[in-house]
């Protein structure tokens, strides 16, 4: 794989772009560079934002010179190419999240079933049968974009947005999947609900799931969802994590 | 302890500090001031720490009063019409707000935002280390919302200001909005050379649609070389994205952390406030500069704010006719009597 293109986003952000598509190999490079930069951050590095295809590096240009930062990024990327540290697949945590696919909670699962010509139960089984990677967050606090959606569920987005989705919704649209924490109007379809909060500002770790982590979904019925939801609302962690 | 009471507040007036940094990777908008230079100037004028919380007043205006103890106040930003008990105050000023007095901040002939800082610490619990308000996600400030009449802010370690109103000598706030400097990219290669030239030639007109999230521009639409659907990547403050219909949108303090339209250029940090202060109807052009030029402008800005902000007392009898016209005194008197 080629070295990243380095693009200036003004004088205080540098973009290291590894590709122009959604691809696990590109995501590995993005996360590898992110890990390497954050393990030994140069003075003046403010924060980094991994996305599907690039790493945006925000920096203070009065402390960190643009060309010095670019040289550092190039050296780290070359090291990754040469099979050095950070070259391997990004090792994220693995999570299992309980999800309820009951149509009362999964408001749009019927619409997706109709769109792909299969029963709602099969939509749920397909969705729960896959393994997902958190490619990036964006759009809203705790809105996690996931890769790994089965091809059979690749419905296009809605022509017009629906009213705000419920909190902690599992959504699909445009061939992608997401966990959406904060209710917002959306052009995606709600196919499930989880009691797990990916954004919980009152806890010590407000964002438990990191970019690069892997998610699996474990179906639960509506009664179990209700009881897990009550426990999560009280601050308990109801997701299972393997390091 | 002193109390700053909000007697009246139009929509869009919020508490902002330097922003909630470090959480863009979790989709969390930084928020923070629309005009960072005005915010920094107001805090500097009171010897507050850099990035201390302050009130960002929108064009819809604000009226405040102090309770319990006199309170130093600094104002900086656009050319707002400011009055202390009906007496006009320069748009960049320091003063003492005494219990029983009222300070009003109203839209003026230029500028869209006015920072009101207080001498002391605005005591509001931070969320993820910051009090910056992001109303779209309901985070920061007072319960994640804009300020409204009836709110009261506790001011810790409150200090009085000068005995008389003083004008701030802050020439760096005089920023005509006609020319905004940009660094091209990160997706300038999504546009043919003639479209880059058209983007820089302009002119672009600021539309009334803008808010803390974005500044929408009107003008001859730009065309993309290879469509406008790109895979989402990060968005810096000042990023100028060009959606399918071709009119540029400048993403500001409350922008989303990532997005999917090609970004033709990015407004340089020192000109973010200049753009934010442009009222609807302002015609502007963009000028491309190098990263080195942008950094030099940043350095100049930091150097201007390093020493204490000079101030000069107002001598009421010495008002020139130009000054009075500039203050729109007649309107002020009518408003004051209302």
Interface residues (C-beta under 8 A of the other chain):
Chain A: X7 X8 X9 X10 X11 X12 X13 X15 X17 X20 X21 X22 X46 X47 X48 X49 X50 X51 X52 X53 X54 X55 X56 X58 X61 X62 X66 X136 X137 X138 X139 X140 X141 X142 X143 X144 X145 X182 X199 X201 X206 X207 X211
Chain B: X21 X22 X23 X24 X25 X26 X27 X28 X29 X127 X128 X136 X137 X138 X139 X182 X183 X185 X186 X187 X230 X231 X232 X233 X234 X235 X236 X237 X238 X239 X256 X257 X258 X259 X263 X266 X267 X268 X269 X291 X294 X295 X298 X299 X302
